[in-house]
Every structure is written in C-alpha cells, then in structure tokens.
Amino acid sequence: MSKAIIVKAVIFDSKSLKITFGGMSMKAEVQATFNDGTTKKVLSFYDDELSFTAEEFIGLTEEETHNLFHKKDVAYLQS
C-alpha cells in the first residue's frame, strides 16, 4: 500500500489566521492536498522561528512533512 503524496500545499501565516479565527492563533499552518484527493492541516509552527515554502512539501508524505519540521526545528534550536 502506497502512502498519499502531497500535490499542493498552502501556508497560512499566523497573522492571516488571527484574522480568520478571531485573534486566537499564534501559529502558522500548512494545509496540504494529497494525491488521493484529501486536504488537511499537516503542520502548525511558529512562523517567527521557522519558515517554509509551499514547494518544500510537494511530493512528501505526511510523515516526511513531520520529519522536515523536526529537522528545521532542531536547526533553529541549535542556532
């Protein structure tokens, strides 16, 4: 059984989410559409600490998305 692959990703920064959700969000999030047609939030992060581009997620599985986050988070914490 193959795992679903991200074919489209949209990043919502924390500022736009505050407007959308009444000022409650402090994190940015990544919404991904997979090759099986599903769309869901795959990641949330503090965008004053980490940055991503939508292109980084194309071709990844959800697990690989979490690995990418972990790699960037560790690098940030060690800087």
ChimeraX commands (.cxc) that place a marker at each C-alpha (Angstrom):
marker #1 position 0.00,0.00,0.00 radius 0.5
marker #1 position 1.46,3.33,-1.04 radius 0.5
marker #1 position 1.22,6.41,1.14 radius 0.5
marker #1 position -0.55,9.55,-0.03 radius 0.5
marker #1 position 1.74,12.19,-1.53 radius 0.5
marker #1 position 1.22,15.94,-1.22 radius 0.5
marker #1 position 0.39,17.51,-4.57 radius 0.5
marker #1 position -0.47,21.02,-3.32 radius 0.5
marker #1 position 0.36,22.94,-0.16 radius 0.5
marker #1 position -0.83,26.29,1.15 radius 0.5
marker #1 position 0.82,28.06,4.06 radius 0.5
marker #1 position -1.31,30.35,6.22 radius 0.5
marker #1 position 0.82,32.69,8.30 radius 0.5
marker #1 position -0.12,33.45,11.89 radius 0.5
marker #1 position -1.24,36.98,11.01 radius 0.5
marker #1 position -3.81,35.79,8.47 radius 0.5
marker #1 position -5.03,33.06,10.84 radius 0.5
marker #1 position -5.58,35.64,13.60 radius 0.5
marker #1 position -7.91,37.49,11.27 radius 0.5
marker #1 position -9.63,34.30,10.17 radius 0.5
marker #1 position -10.08,32.82,13.63 radius 0.5
marker #1 position -10.70,35.91,15.72 radius 0.5
marker #1 position -7.18,36.51,17.02 radius 0.5
marker #1 position -6.80,33.12,18.67 radius 0.5
marker #1 position -3.98,31.63,16.62 radius 0.5
marker #1 position -0.31,32.26,17.30 radius 0.5
marker #1 position 0.93,29.61,14.87 radius 0.5
marker #1 position 1.08,29.38,11.12 radius 0.5
marker #1 position -0.17,26.22,9.48 radius 0.5
marker #1 position 0.27,24.16,6.35 radius 0.5
marker #1 position -2.80,22.79,4.57 radius 0.5
marker #1 position -1.95,20.00,2.14 radius 0.5
marker #1 position -3.87,18.34,-0.66 radius 0.5
marker #1 position -2.84,14.75,-1.32 radius 0.5
marker #1 position -2.91,12.68,-4.50 radius 0.5
marker #1 position -5.89,10.76,-3.09 radius 0.5
marker #1 position -7.94,13.99,-3.08 radius 0.5
marker #1 position -7.93,14.64,0.67 radius 0.5
marker #1 position -6.99,18.03,2.11 radius 0.5
marker #1 position -6.00,18.58,5.72 radius 0.5
marker #1 position -3.74,20.51,8.07 radius 0.5
marker #1 position -0.43,18.67,8.25 radius 0.5
marker #1 position 1.66,21.08,10.28 radius 0.5
marker #1 position 1.50,24.11,12.56 radius 0.5
marker #1 position 4.53,26.12,13.54 radius 0.5
marker #1 position 5.67,29.45,14.96 radius 0.5
marker #1 position 6.44,31.50,11.88 radius 0.5
marker #1 position 8.63,33.90,13.82 radius 0.5
marker #1 position 11.00,30.96,14.39 radius 0.5
marker #1 position 10.71,28.76,11.29 radius 0.5
marker #1 position 9.88,29.34,7.66 radius 0.5
marker #1 position 8.71,27.07,4.89 radius 0.5
marker #1 position 7.70,27.41,1.28 radius 0.5
marker #1 position 4.77,25.52,-0.19 radius 0.5
marker #1 position 7.11,23.92,-2.73 radius 0.5
marker #1 position 9.04,22.16,0.07 radius 0.5
marker #1 position 6.01,19.96,0.76 radius 0.5
marker #1 position 5.20,18.86,-2.78 radius 0.5
marker #1 position 5.99,15.15,-3.21 radius 0.5
marker #1 position 6.24,14.44,0.52 radius 0.5
marker #1 position 4.14,12.09,2.61 radius 0.5
marker #1 position 2.62,13.36,5.85 radius 0.5
marker #1 position 5.35,11.56,7.80 radius 0.5
marker #1 position 8.05,13.21,5.68 radius 0.5
marker #1 position 6.41,16.57,6.41 radius 0.5
marker #1 position 6.87,15.97,10.12 radius 0.5
marker #1 position 10.49,14.93,9.52 radius 0.5
marker #1 position 11.11,18.19,7.62 radius 0.5
marker #1 position 9.61,20.17,10.51 radius 0.5
marker #1 position 11.77,18.31,13.04 radius 0.5
marker #1 position 14.94,18.94,11.03 radius 0.5
marker #1 position 14.25,22.68,10.78 radius 0.5
marker #1 position 13.17,22.93,14.42 radius 0.5
marker #1 position 16.36,21.27,15.65 radius 0.5
marker #1 position 18.49,23.55,13.46 radius 0.5
marker #1 position 16.65,26.61,14.86 radius 0.5
marker #1 position 17.10,25.46,18.45 radius 0.5
marker #1 position 20.81,24.84,17.89 radius 0.5
marker #1 position 21.42,28.24,16.31 radius 0.5
marker link #1:1,2 radius 0.2
marker link #1:2,3 radius 0.2
marker link #1:3,4 radius 0.2
marker link #1:4,5 radius 0.2
marker link #1:5,6 radius 0.2
marker link #1:6,7 radius 0.2
marker link #1:7,8 radius 0.2
marker link #1:8,9 radius 0.2
marker link #1:9,10 radius 0.2
marker link #1:10,11 radius 0.2
marker link #1:11,12 radius 0.2
marker link #1:12,13 radius 0.2
marker link #1:13,14 radius 0.2
marker link #1:14,15 radius 0.2
marker link #1:15,16 radius 0.2
marker link #1:16,17 radius 0.2
marker link #1:17,18 radius 0.2
marker link #1:18,19 radius 0.2
marker link #1:19,20 radius 0.2
marker link #1:20,21 radius 0.2
marker link #1:21,22 radius 0.2
marker link #1:22,23 radius 0.2
marker link #1:23,24 radius 0.2
marker link #1:24,25 radius 0.2
marker link #1:25,26 radius 0.2
marker link #1:26,27 radius 0.2
marker link #1:27,28 radius 0.2
marker link #1:28,29 radius 0.2
marker link #1:29,30 radius 0.2
marker link #1:30,31 radius 0.2
marker link #1:31,32 radius 0.2
marker link #1:32,33 radius 0.2
marker link #1:33,34 radius 0.2
marker link #1:34,35 radius 0.2
marker link #1:35,36 radius 0.2
marker link #1:36,37 radius 0.2
marker link #1:37,38 radius 0.2
marker link #1:38,39 radius 0.2
marker link #1:39,40 radius 0.2
marker link #1:40,41 radius 0.2
marker link #1:41,42 radius 0.2
marker link #1:42,43 radius 0.2
marker link #1:43,44 radius 0.2
marker link #1:44,45 radius 0.2
marker link #1:45,46 radius 0.2
marker link #1:46,47 radius 0.2
marker link #1:47,48 radius 0.2
marker link #1:48,49 radius 0.2
marker link #1:49,50 radius 0.2
marker link #1:50,51 radius 0.2
marker link #1:51,52 radius 0.2
marker link #1:52,53 radius 0.2
marker link #1:53,54 radius 0.2
marker link #1:54,55 radius 0.2
marker link #1:55,56 radius 0.2
marker link #1:56,57 radius 0.2
marker link #1:57,58 radius 0.2
marker link #1:58,59 radius 0.2
marker link #1:59,60 radius 0.2
marker link #1:60,61 radius 0.2
marker link #1:61,62 radius 0.2
marker link #1:62,63 radius 0.2
marker link #1:63,64 radius 0.2
marker link #1:64,65 radius 0.2
marker link #1:65,66 radius 0.2
marker link #1:66,67 radius 0.2
marker link #1:67,68 radius 0.2
marker link #1:68,69 radius 0.2
marker link #1:69,70 radius 0.2
marker link #1:70,71 radius 0.2
marker link #1:71,72 radius 0.2
marker link #1:72,73 radius 0.2
marker link #1:73,74 radius 0.2
marker link #1:74,75 radius 0.2
marker link #1:75,76 radius 0.2
marker link #1:76,77 radius 0.2
marker link #1:77,78 radius 0.2
marker link #1:78,79 radius 0.2
view
